[in-house]
Amino acid sequence: NHGNTIVSNMTTATFTKWLNDLRGIRNDKAGEKLSLTTRKNLSRTCRSFFTYCIEQGWALKNPVPLPKKKRTNKQKLAEQPKREIMQPSEIARFMHKVEEVASCITPFWAVKFFAGIRDAEAARLDWSMVDFKKSTINLPADITKTGEKRTVKMEQALVAWLTPYKQKKGDLAPGSSTRRYYYKKVLRHLRKPKEKDGEPLVFIFPSNAARHSFATYHLYHFRDAGETSIQLGHSGNPSMLWKHYANPCGDDQDVTAEFWATRSAKVVSIKS
C-alpha cells in the first residue's frame, strides 16, 4: 500500500494504520487479524529498516513506536491501590466506643467489620434477614450491589456482637443522617484528649477499612480465597480479592486470631 511513499514522509499514524489493516494470508488464517506475536515481529523488522534509513540520511525519525517496556513485579506492586486495614486493637477500641456512646449503630458496624458486608447493603438490612439458628445473613437481590442474592456466613464473633441487639424484624441500622451523626460522635470521643504527654492523639479510620479488614483477616485466618470471595460477594473469584482487598500485612496468625476473638462488652461468653 505504501510502495511509492518516500521513507521520510512515513508517520507513526500511517505505520500504525498499515499494521492494523494487515490480515493473514495463510489458508487457515486468511482474512484474520494478525496475532500479537506477528505484529511484534513485523514492528521489530520495520523499526530496524527505518533505523537503517536514518543512518543513511533518508529519514529524520523512526515512525515505528517503541515497544512498551514490561513492568517489573516491583512496579506492579507499587501501582496497586493501597488497601488499608485496622489492627484488631483499633477495631475493638472503635466498636466498644460505638457501644458506649452510639449503641444504635453497633449492629451496622458489626456486620461491616465481621461479615464484610458493603456499606449500602448493611444500611438496607432488616433483622428478618439475620438467621441466628443457621448463623447466616440472607441478602436478597434487591439490596445487593450486584443485584444477585447471597448468603453470608456469620462467624461466632459476629453472632456475639449481634446477640445483645437481636430483634425479629425491623431495620438493622438507623437512617443515613443518624448513622453519620453517631459515627462522628464516636470519633470525637476516640480523639479525646487531643494530646497525651504533649503528643497529639489521632485515631485513624481509613476509607473502607471495615470491609478491607474483614477480607484480610478472613482470608489469612481461614486460608480459603474462594470462600472469602463468596463472603464478599465476588462470586468466588479471588482475583478481585487479591487485587483490591487483601492486605499482606494481615498475614499473622496471632493478629488474625485476635481479630476473631473481639467481642461485644455486653455479652460475657457464647458457645463456639
Disulfide bonds with the S-S distance in Angstrom:
none
